[in-house]
Amino acid sequence: MSGPWQAKPEGVPCAFVDGKTAQSHEVYADLRASDEVLVLSFGGAHDTDRPLTWALSDMRYVEGQHGLRRNKARLAVFTSQETPNARLYVRDAGLLHALDLTARHLKRRPPVTGRKRLAGLISGAIAAVALIVFVLIPIMSDQLARLLPIEGERALGDRTYEQIRTSFSEGFFEVPECTAPSGVAALNRMNERLLAVSDLDPDAVRLTVLDLDMINAFALPGGRIVIMNGLIDAAESPEEVAAVLAHEMGHVAHRDPTRHALRAVGTFGVLSLVFGDFAGGTLVLMSVNQLVNAQYSQGAESAADSFAHDLLPKAGVSPGAMAPLFERLKAEYGDVEGIASHLASHPALGDRVARAEAAADGYDGDLVPILSAADWQALRAICGGAWEDAD
């Protein structure tokens, strides 16, 4: 029977939300202590006329909602482990007191459920990020590197170069470029001689020397090759500098810096979203660090070395010209651990020395100095010094 003549269920009127919708329903809560249950009977329209039975041992206070007040009267919100999304709102003081006495686990935290599902979701998320970082981003970077126009590539390289100068700056002053005219002229003559016997365009490479003691050289997108003055100081002959330059030309020819930059930006962009670095500060710093200490894959490094070994003899330089410099760095700093630079910290330094010496053993051509003695001294003074010309 329904309507005004319908008998009201036994119990105390309460409000109930079943968790399926936000609609509040009227229920009558009948505490049956002997059976250790609370029976909830619906007093109005609902999708079922059958009462709900909550075991007292399964009842819990909704966290933070057991000491509420409404019109100075206590209000508490309950749920059940069987129906964790449901909410029972009780205002009756007598029922609240009775529940406090008979439902012994009201303040116990509900057990964590769905652990396997949560672990599965976490594993899936990690696998998805790994797929993006280690598979999709490298593939996309290789494709974009081939499609990126030279203007865009050079703009990327110029922007990265400015970030590098800023990252190495002291106070408000950027790291200075070395521009002694005679030294720049000598370096350009070395560059032109190598480019003339390569398949690169005459304007494919732009050289810059930075006044830093780091023994390092690296290529940036767009063909900019940066040489640290520390490398020139550490070299004992212009051929050693030429060998390093030829290696970096190999990276330019294979567009390794562009792929590397795109991969770094994509990787750190994804990680920024995952870990919340939306400002991008860490992204910029880590990208610059990756490019300065460019640790390409073993395949890319070997390909750049092979490029240098093939190019140097065409310019009248021994393909083993790089070996003496590497040997000295290896003897001073070790093969794996050492100064934080591209040349000295490469994990396969000993192998590269062996490959350079093997290439030199098979070379029987004429050797022509890459620079005259005067040009070599001018190059060594490119950042200013005793060897700089008076003009």
ZIJOHU-V563158 format. One line per field, one symbol per residue. ss: DSSP state (a for helix, b for strand, c for the rest). A space follows every 10 residues. Layout:
BEGIN
ss = ???
END
This chain:
BEGIN
ss = cccccccccc cbbbbbbccc ccccbbbbbb bbaaacbbbb bbcccccccc cbbbbaaabb bccccccbbb ccbbbbbbbb ccccccbbbb ccaaaaaaaa aacccccccc ccccaaaaaa aaaaaaaaaa aaaaaaaaaa aaaaaaacca aaaaaaaaaa aaaaaaaccb ccbcccbccc aaaaaaaaaa aaaaaacccc cccccbbbbb ccccccbbbc cccbbbbbaa aaaacccaaa aaaaaaaaaa aaaccaaaaa aaaaaaaaaa aaaaaccccc aaaaaaaaaa aacccccaaa aaaaaaaaaa aaaacccccc ccaaaaaaaa aaaccccccc ccccccccaa aaaaaaaaaa accccccccc ccaaaaaaaa cccccccccc c
END
